[in-house]
Amino acid sequence: MSNDRRLSAPGQLLVGADLPADGTLTAELPDVPLAELAAQHGLRPSAARPAVLGYLRQLWRRTSFIIAFATARNIAMYTEARLGQLWQVLTPLLNAGVYFLIFGVLLKINRGIPDYLGFLVTGVFVFNFTQRAFISSSTVITDSLPLIRALQFPRASLPLAYVMIEFQQMLLSMAVLAVILVSPLCHEPITWYWLLAIPALILQTIFNIGIGLLVARIGSTVNDFSQLLPFLMRTWLYLSGVLFSIAALQIRTHRWAIALLEINPAALYITLMRNALLLSQRLSAPGSKPYNAVRCALWNTKAKKFWYDSAYCHYYANPDHFWQFGIAWAVLALVVGFFFFWRAEAKYGRG
Protein backbone atom coordinates (compact mmCIF):
# COMPACT_ATOMS: atom_id res chain seq x y z
CA MET A 1 0.00 0.00 0.00
CA SER A 2 1.46 3.43 -0.92
CA ASN A 3 2.04 6.14 1.68
CA ASP A 4 -0.85 8.30 0.48
CA ARG A 5 -3.47 5.69 1.39
CA ARG A 6 -5.07 5.10 4.82
CA LEU A 7 -7.57 2.54 5.97
CA SER A 8 -10.67 4.30 7.30
CA ALA A 9 -13.15 1.45 7.53
CA PRO A 10 -13.41 -2.14 6.40
CA GLY A 11 -13.59 -2.20 2.62
CA GLN A 12 -12.85 1.54 2.13
CA LEU A 13 -9.62 3.30 1.15
CA LEU A 14 -9.14 7.04 1.19
CA VAL A 15 -6.82 8.63 -1.33
CA GLY A 16 -5.57 12.10 -2.11
CA ALA A 17 -7.83 14.96 -1.00
CA ASP A 18 -10.01 12.62 1.08
CA LEU A 19 -7.28 12.41 3.76
CA PRO A 20 -7.47 14.80 6.76
CA ALA A 21 -4.71 17.37 6.95
CA ASP A 22 -3.18 15.84 10.11
CA GLY A 23 -3.41 12.31 8.76
CA THR A 24 -5.74 11.17 11.63
CA LEU A 25 -8.95 9.40 10.80
CA THR A 26 -11.86 9.56 13.21
CA ALA A 27 -15.35 8.17 13.14
CA GLU A 28 -18.29 10.11 14.50
CA LEU A 29 -20.67 8.17 16.76
CA PRO A 30 -24.42 8.60 16.30
CA ASP A 31 -25.98 11.11 18.64
CA VAL A 32 -27.76 8.40 20.71
CA PRO A 33 -26.88 6.73 24.04
CA LEU A 34 -24.50 3.78 23.69
CA ALA A 35 -26.92 1.48 25.49
CA GLU A 36 -29.62 2.31 22.95
CA LEU A 37 -27.18 1.84 20.08
CA ALA A 38 -26.13 -1.58 21.43
CA ALA A 39 -29.78 -2.60 21.76
CA GLN A 40 -30.45 -1.59 18.14
CA HIS A 41 -27.70 -3.89 16.94
CA GLY A 42 -28.44 -6.75 19.34
CA LEU A 43 -25.25 -6.29 21.37
CA ARG A 44 -24.92 -7.12 25.06
CA PRO A 45 -22.08 -7.20 27.61
CA SER A 46 -20.10 -10.44 27.31
CA ALA A 47 -20.05 -10.93 31.10
CA ALA A 48 -23.69 -10.02 31.74
CA ARG A 49 -25.59 -12.19 34.20
CA PRO A 50 -28.24 -14.20 32.35
CA ALA A 51 -31.75 -14.75 33.67
CA VAL A 52 -32.22 -17.67 36.06
CA LEU A 53 -34.04 -19.93 33.61
CA GLY A 54 -31.59 -19.16 30.83
CA TYR A 55 -28.72 -19.87 33.20
CA LEU A 56 -30.23 -23.22 34.16
CA ARG A 57 -30.63 -24.12 30.48
CA GLN A 58 -26.96 -23.29 29.86
CA LEU A 59 -25.95 -25.55 32.74
CA TRP A 60 -28.14 -28.38 31.46
CA ARG A 61 -26.54 -28.16 28.00
CA ARG A 62 -23.14 -28.59 29.64
CA THR A 63 -24.05 -31.68 31.66
CA SER A 64 -21.92 -33.95 29.47
CA PHE A 65 -18.97 -31.56 29.80
CA ILE A 66 -19.29 -31.49 33.61
CA ILE A 67 -19.32 -35.29 33.83
CA ALA A 68 -16.45 -35.68 31.34
CA PHE A 69 -14.40 -33.03 33.15
CA ALA A 70 -14.94 -34.76 36.51
CA THR A 71 -13.98 -38.14 35.08
CA ALA A 72 -10.83 -36.77 33.45
CA ARG A 73 -9.75 -35.00 36.65
CA ASN A 74 -10.34 -38.16 38.67
CA ILE A 75 -8.14 -40.16 36.32
CA ALA A 76 -5.40 -37.52 36.20
CA MET A 77 -5.42 -36.80 39.95
CA TYR A 78 -3.37 -39.86 40.94
CA THR A 79 -1.52 -40.66 37.71
CA GLU A 80 1.87 -39.87 39.25
CA ALA A 81 1.25 -41.99 42.37
CA ARG A 82 2.36 -45.61 42.35
CA LEU A 83 -0.97 -46.85 43.72
CA GLY A 84 -2.94 -44.59 41.38
CA GLN A 85 -6.72 -44.57 41.89
CA LEU A 86 -6.41 -46.73 45.02
CA TRP A 87 -5.65 -43.54 46.95
CA GLN A 88 -9.29 -42.54 46.48
CA VAL A 89 -10.17 -45.37 48.86
CA LEU A 90 -6.98 -45.60 50.91
CA THR A 91 -7.27 -42.01 52.18
CA PRO A 92 -10.62 -42.43 54.02
CA LEU A 93 -9.61 -45.96 55.07
CA LEU A 94 -6.41 -44.70 56.67
CA ASN A 95 -8.35 -41.91 58.38
CA ALA A 96 -10.82 -44.46 59.72
CA GLY A 97 -7.94 -46.67 60.90
CA VAL A 98 -6.34 -43.80 62.81
CA TYR A 99 -9.64 -42.81 64.41
CA PHE A 100 -10.37 -46.43 65.37
CA LEU A 101 -6.93 -46.79 66.97
CA ILE A 102 -7.25 -43.58 68.97
CA PHE A 103 -10.94 -43.50 69.88
CA GLY A 104 -11.85 -47.19 69.71
CA VAL A 105 -8.76 -48.87 71.15
CA LEU A 106 -6.95 -46.26 73.24
CA LEU A 107 -9.79 -44.06 74.52
CA LYS A 108 -12.48 -46.76 74.26
CA ILE A 109 -15.30 -44.34 73.44
CA ASN A 110 -16.86 -47.21 71.47
CA ARG A 111 -18.39 -48.57 74.66
CA GLY A 112 -22.15 -48.83 74.21
CA ILE A 113 -21.97 -48.88 70.37
CA PRO A 114 -22.35 -52.32 68.75
CA ASP A 115 -20.17 -52.92 65.66
CA TYR A 116 -18.11 -49.79 66.30
CA LEU A 117 -15.83 -50.45 63.31
CA GLY A 118 -18.73 -50.41 60.85
CA PHE A 119 -20.20 -47.42 62.69
CA LEU A 120 -16.92 -45.52 62.43
CA VAL A 121 -16.00 -46.38 58.83
CA THR A 122 -19.46 -45.43 57.58
CA GLY A 123 -19.28 -42.09 59.37
CA VAL A 124 -15.79 -41.31 58.09
CA PHE A 125 -16.64 -42.17 54.47
CA VAL A 126 -19.87 -40.13 54.45
CA PHE A 127 -18.35 -37.10 56.18
CA ASN A 128 -15.27 -37.26 53.96
CA PHE A 129 -17.54 -36.82 50.90
CA THR A 130 -18.93 -33.55 52.26
CA GLN A 131 -15.59 -32.34 53.56
CA ARG A 132 -13.72 -32.84 50.29
CA ALA A 133 -16.56 -31.30 48.25
CA PHE A 134 -16.51 -28.18 50.42
CA ILE A 135 -12.73 -27.71 50.43
CA SER A 136 -12.26 -28.30 46.69
CA SER A 137 -15.18 -26.02 45.76
CA SER A 138 -13.88 -23.16 47.91
CA THR A 139 -10.89 -22.56 45.59
CA VAL A 140 -12.37 -23.57 42.24
CA ILE A 141 -12.93 -20.00 41.00
CA THR A 142 -9.49 -18.67 41.89
CA ASP A 143 -7.81 -21.81 40.55
CA SER A 144 -9.68 -21.52 37.23
CA LEU A 145 -9.18 -17.81 36.48
CA PRO A 146 -7.38 -18.39 33.13
CA LEU A 147 -10.25 -20.57 31.93
CA ILE A 148 -12.89 -18.13 33.17
CA ARG A 149 -11.23 -15.18 31.43
CA ALA A 150 -10.70 -17.06 28.19
CA LEU A 151 -14.10 -18.68 27.64
CA GLN A 152 -17.74 -17.74 28.07
CA PHE A 153 -19.68 -20.42 29.98
CA PRO A 154 -21.83 -20.62 33.13
CA ARG A 155 -19.37 -20.40 36.00
CA ALA A 156 -21.48 -22.73 38.13
CA SER A 157 -20.19 -25.53 35.90
CA LEU A 158 -16.90 -25.45 37.83
CA PRO A 159 -18.14 -26.11 41.40
CA LEU A 160 -20.62 -28.61 39.97
CA ALA A 161 -17.78 -30.46 38.26
CA TYR A 162 -15.71 -30.55 41.44
CA VAL A 163 -18.63 -31.95 43.46
CA MET A 164 -19.03 -34.58 40.73
CA ILE A 165 -15.36 -35.49 41.17
CA GLU A 166 -16.00 -36.21 44.83
CA PHE A 167 -19.25 -38.02 44.00
CA GLN A 168 -17.42 -40.42 41.68
CA GLN A 169 -14.86 -41.08 44.40
CA MET A 170 -17.67 -41.64 46.90
CA LEU A 171 -19.20 -44.32 44.66
CA LEU A 172 -15.92 -46.22 44.76
CA SER A 173 -15.72 -45.72 48.52
CA MET A 174 -19.24 -47.10 48.93
CA ALA A 175 -18.23 -50.29 47.14
CA VAL A 176 -15.29 -50.69 49.53
CA LEU A 177 -17.54 -49.88 52.49
CA ALA A 178 -19.95 -52.64 51.47
CA VAL A 179 -17.11 -55.16 51.42
CA ILE A 180 -15.97 -54.08 54.89
CA LEU A 181 -19.47 -54.32 56.37
CA VAL A 182 -20.11 -57.88 55.17
CA SER A 183 -16.61 -59.06 56.08
CA PRO A 184 -15.88 -60.96 59.33
CA LEU A 185 -14.73 -57.63 60.81
CA CYS A 186 -18.32 -56.37 61.01
CA HIS A 187 -20.71 -59.23 60.18
CA GLU A 188 -23.43 -56.87 58.92
CA PRO A 189 -26.05 -58.70 56.82
CA ILE A 190 -27.18 -57.51 53.40
CA THR A 191 -30.85 -56.48 53.66
CA TRP A 192 -33.41 -54.53 51.67
CA TYR A 193 -32.56 -51.53 53.85
CA TRP A 194 -29.35 -51.17 51.86
CA LEU A 195 -31.42 -49.70 49.02
CA LEU A 196 -32.08 -46.68 51.26
CA ALA A 197 -28.41 -45.79 50.89
CA ILE A 198 -29.19 -44.60 47.33
CA PRO A 199 -31.63 -41.80 48.25
CA ALA A 200 -29.46 -40.90 51.24
CA LEU A 201 -26.45 -40.45 48.96
CA ILE A 202 -28.50 -38.46 46.43
CA LEU A 203 -29.73 -36.09 49.14
CA GLN A 204 -26.20 -35.61 50.44
CA THR A 205 -24.94 -34.91 46.92
CA ILE A 206 -27.62 -32.26 46.36
CA PHE A 207 -26.70 -30.69 49.70
CA ASN A 208 -23.00 -30.72 48.74
CA ILE A 209 -23.77 -29.04 45.40
CA GLY A 210 -25.69 -26.25 47.10
CA ILE A 211 -23.07 -25.56 49.74
CA GLY A 212 -20.32 -26.02 47.14
CA LEU A 213 -21.82 -23.17 45.11
CA LEU A 214 -22.02 -21.04 48.23
CA VAL A 215 -18.42 -21.57 49.33
CA ALA A 216 -17.20 -21.15 45.73
CA ARG A 217 -18.48 -17.57 45.68
CA ILE A 218 -17.15 -16.83 49.19
CA GLY A 219 -13.76 -18.30 48.28
CA SER A 220 -13.58 -16.16 45.12
CA THR A 221 -13.78 -12.95 47.13
CA VAL A 222 -12.23 -13.88 50.49
CA ASN A 223 -8.75 -15.27 49.87
CA ASP A 224 -8.31 -16.50 53.44
CA PHE A 225 -11.52 -18.53 53.45
CA SER A 226 -9.88 -21.65 52.00
CA GLN A 227 -7.33 -21.53 54.84
CA LEU A 228 -10.05 -21.28 57.48
CA LEU A 229 -12.34 -23.95 56.00
CA PRO A 230 -10.30 -27.03 57.12
CA PHE A 231 -10.58 -25.90 60.76
CA LEU A 232 -14.32 -25.35 60.39
CA MET A 233 -14.70 -28.79 58.84
CA ARG A 234 -12.71 -30.44 61.64
CA THR A 235 -14.97 -28.80 64.22
CA TRP A 236 -18.00 -29.95 62.25
CA LEU A 237 -16.61 -33.49 62.25
CA TYR A 238 -16.44 -33.58 66.04
CA LEU A 239 -19.98 -32.19 66.34
CA SER A 240 -21.53 -34.61 63.85
CA GLY A 241 -21.19 -37.97 65.57
CA VAL A 242 -18.58 -39.38 63.22
CA LEU A 243 -16.63 -40.84 66.13
CA PHE A 244 -19.42 -41.34 68.67
CA SER A 245 -23.18 -41.75 68.79
CA ILE A 246 -24.98 -38.45 69.44
CA ALA A 247 -28.21 -40.34 70.14
CA ALA A 248 -26.49 -42.35 72.85
CA LEU A 249 -25.36 -39.32 74.86
CA GLN A 250 -26.79 -39.26 78.37
CA ILE A 251 -27.71 -35.65 79.09
CA ARG A 252 -30.79 -34.88 81.17
CA THR A 253 -30.62 -31.09 80.75
CA HIS A 254 -30.41 -29.15 77.49
CA ARG A 255 -31.86 -32.02 75.52
CA TRP A 256 -32.71 -29.54 72.76
CA ALA A 257 -28.98 -28.97 72.14
CA ILE A 258 -28.44 -32.69 71.51
CA ALA A 259 -31.47 -32.73 69.20
CA LEU A 260 -29.92 -29.87 67.19
CA LEU A 261 -26.68 -31.82 66.88
CA GLU A 262 -28.62 -34.81 65.55
CA ILE A 263 -30.40 -32.83 62.83
CA ASN A 264 -27.38 -30.85 61.65
CA PRO A 265 -26.94 -31.89 57.98
CA ALA A 266 -23.63 -33.76 58.30
CA ALA A 267 -24.85 -35.82 61.27
CA LEU A 268 -28.21 -36.36 59.59
CA TYR A 269 -26.81 -37.86 56.36
CA ILE A 270 -24.40 -40.01 58.37
CA THR A 271 -27.31 -41.33 60.46
CA LEU A 272 -29.44 -42.05 57.38
CA MET A 273 -26.56 -43.99 55.83
CA ARG A 274 -25.83 -45.92 59.03
CA ASN A 275 -29.47 -46.83 59.49
CA ALA A 276 -29.58 -48.07 55.89
CA LEU A 277 -26.43 -50.21 56.03
CA LEU A 278 -26.03 -51.26 59.67
CA LEU A 279 -28.56 -53.60 61.26
CA SER A 280 -26.79 -53.06 64.59
CA GLN A 281 -27.65 -49.36 64.44
CA ARG A 282 -31.29 -49.93 63.59
CA LEU A 283 -31.66 -52.37 66.51
CA SER A 284 -29.84 -50.19 69.06
CA ALA A 285 -31.07 -46.69 68.13
CA PRO A 286 -32.71 -44.96 71.13
CA GLY A 287 -36.45 -44.77 70.59
CA SER A 288 -36.63 -47.77 68.27
CA LYS A 289 -38.28 -49.76 71.10
CA PRO A 290 -40.91 -48.66 73.67
CA TYR A 291 -39.29 -46.87 76.60
CA ASN A 292 -38.23 -49.19 79.42
CA ALA A 293 -36.44 -47.58 82.34
CA VAL A 294 -34.97 -50.87 83.58
CA ARG A 295 -33.54 -51.91 80.21
CA CYS A 296 -32.24 -48.40 79.59
CA ALA A 297 -30.50 -48.43 82.97
CA LEU A 298 -28.84 -51.72 82.05
CA TRP A 299 -27.46 -50.12 78.90
CA ASN A 300 -26.09 -47.24 80.99
CA THR A 301 -23.73 -49.71 82.64
CA LYS A 302 -22.00 -49.92 79.22
CA ALA A 303 -21.58 -53.68 79.63
CA LYS A 304 -21.25 -55.26 76.19
CA LYS A 305 -24.13 -57.69 76.67
CA PHE A 306 -26.49 -54.73 77.26
CA TRP A 307 -25.40 -52.56 74.29
CA TYR A 308 -28.63 -53.18 72.38
CA ASP A 309 -30.71 -52.08 75.38
CA SER A 310 -30.08 -48.47 74.28
CA ALA A 311 -33.11 -49.02 72.02
CA TYR A 312 -35.29 -48.79 75.16
CA CYS A 313 -34.04 -45.29 76.05
CA HIS A 314 -35.67 -42.00 75.03
CA TYR A 315 -34.58 -40.29 71.82
CA TYR A 316 -33.61 -36.62 71.55
CA ALA A 317 -34.73 -35.89 67.97
CA ASN A 318 -37.54 -38.02 66.56
CA PRO A 319 -35.90 -40.50 64.13
CA ASP A 320 -39.18 -40.78 62.21
CA HIS A 321 -38.57 -37.27 60.88
CA PHE A 322 -34.95 -37.71 59.76
CA TRP A 323 -35.82 -38.22 56.09
CA GLN A 324 -37.92 -35.05 56.06
CA PHE A 325 -35.03 -33.12 57.59
CA GLY A 326 -32.64 -34.62 55.04
CA ILE A 327 -34.85 -33.51 52.14
CA ALA A 328 -35.30 -30.04 53.65
CA TRP A 329 -31.55 -29.51 54.09
CA ALA A 330 -30.83 -30.62 50.50
CA VAL A 331 -33.47 -28.33 48.95
CA LEU A 332 -32.55 -25.36 51.16
CA ALA A 333 -28.83 -25.68 50.41
CA LEU A 334 -29.40 -26.04 46.66
CA VAL A 335 -31.76 -23.05 46.36
CA VAL A 336 -29.73 -20.70 48.58
CA GLY A 337 -26.39 -21.80 47.13
CA PHE A 338 -27.54 -21.49 43.52
CA PHE A 339 -29.01 -17.99 43.86
CA PHE A 340 -26.07 -16.79 45.97
CA PHE A 341 -23.61 -17.98 43.31
CA TRP A 342 -25.72 -16.80 40.33
CA ARG A 343 -26.02 -13.22 41.61
CA ALA A 344 -22.24 -12.78 41.26
CA GLU A 345 -21.98 -14.47 37.86
CA ALA A 346 -20.73 -11.29 36.10
CA LYS A 347 -18.02 -10.68 38.73
CA TYR A 348 -16.08 -13.96 38.49
CA GLY A 349 -12.71 -13.54 36.82
CA ARG A 350 -12.50 -9.78 37.30
CA GLY A 351 -9.89 -7.94 39.30
Buried (B, 14 or more C-beta within 10 A) or exposed (E): EEEEEBEBEEEEEBEEEEBEEEEEEEEEEEEEEEEEEEEEEEEEEEBEBBEEEEBBEBBEEBEEEBBEBBBEBBEEBBEEEEEEBBBBBBBBBEBBBEBBEEBBEEEEBBBBBBBBBBBBBBBBBBBBBBBBBBBBBBBBBBBBBEEBEEEEBBBBBBBBBBBBBBBBBBEBBBEBBBEBBBEEEBEBEEEEBBEBBEBBBEBBBBBBBBBBBBBBBBBBEEEEBBEEBEEBBEEBBEBBBBBBBBBBBEEEEEBEEBBBBBBBBBBBBBBBBBBBBBBBBBBBBBBBBEEBEEBBEBBBEBEEEBBBBBBBBEBBBEBEEBBEBBBBBBBEBBEBBBEBBBEBBBBBBEE
